[in-house]
């Protein structure tokens, strides 16, 4: 069954927003009587019958409702967008499929990419949320200066910074999470291709971020982000 | 320091193969006296000085040797190449970074892609092996018919099949690996976009493959492959 995204489907008394209506009726050629799923990105998924296949205002009758609790562990990753935007969009698609909750693109001293198109990244998140049938849509913020981000207050109880410097011995993220309360939320910093500067690492540690490694191999920025997200979700599942 | 790949660097008494010589001298403009790393893909990494910067036969003096044991758990994933070859090459790059040992591309009943260019995929593996500074290069085979693959003998002690059918309750891969001896090698089957057919699943189960899930979300083929690889490596690290 095709999946559509509309956070306001209930408030709009079952009328699918214009973009999704067009996709449903014009692109996918759905007709009156067809069954589709609509996710709100806020924990609900509705199975609906199309009662008016309008290209701009597709009218739906809600047949049934499923809901899902938000994961008890919030996984928030603050990551420097990569020089190649494809690699960053790929990180966003994959981390959405794998269960990330929040993405903060950060601007670091050695960042090669100094701007992003948030609307484009939002589209990638929505499409991956639909594709993976996630009931909760991850959130993403505008590009944020790392130092401002470090000095701000964060609700996450556990804060980590992953970087490549081999001089310092660090525990892997998995070991750090092994004996934690599974309901503790996690914030992980991932640096740019050129890595964090020593000054950035020092400030992070002063702000309570724990240095971690992400395994033996040297990972690209986007792979490090996926690895961190997978590790949080996997360790959470082991606590259950 | 730039990393190059040459499995025969010792047998050729320190002369880098033609492809890597060109890359080293012509593309990266290395000169006599420069230091580079050469990995063999067989567990060794040599730090070398360039003593003759020849475009075809770059001559090296080995200064030091590092070596790494092969991981005790062999991670072998048999996966159906995706319709979009980019997505499959992406799986190969990322699983190489994350520590996969063996990839078998499989041809299933519902495979949308019926051919691969092995030489191209080998290049992706070599470049990701160098990039991630892995001392062991993963191996990849030609496209193999799933039924032939299922009926063949496999050295791996643990064999799993991941598929989407929600009817059957299955344990997540992580739970399956939780109490296993970490030295047991693992083989995981990942199906095509259209998933395995019921017949393929039945044959796999008859052949001793254990049905597993890869979490709550519906994952694309290439994401399922990455998730499976990460899970094997993470569970292995927890046993240490």
Interface residues (C-beta under 8 A of the other chain):
Chain A: X90 X94 X97 X98 X99 X131 X132 X133 X134 X172 X174 X175 X178 X215 X216 X217 X218 X219 X220 X223 X226 X227 X230 X231 X233 X234 X237 X238
Chain B: X90 X94 X97 X98 X99 X131 X132 X133 X134 X172 X174 X175 X178 X215 X216 X217 X218 X219 X220 X223 X226 X227 X230 X231 X233 X234 X237 X238
